[in-house]
């Protein structure tokens, strides 16, 4: 699946190109892919900021 490939690349630190970003922006809200995107974003954010919020 294309979305899985894009998310895997992002987790490896690869910058998204315009086409990949558009694919992610067009994910239907409430779909399985939507929740997968949220999960990856949550994981990456928590990893980057050592599980701490910014004040």
Secondary structure, DSSP 8 states (H G I E B T S, - for coil): -HHHHHHHHHHTT----HHHHHHHHT--TTSHHHHHHHHHHHHHHHHHTTT----
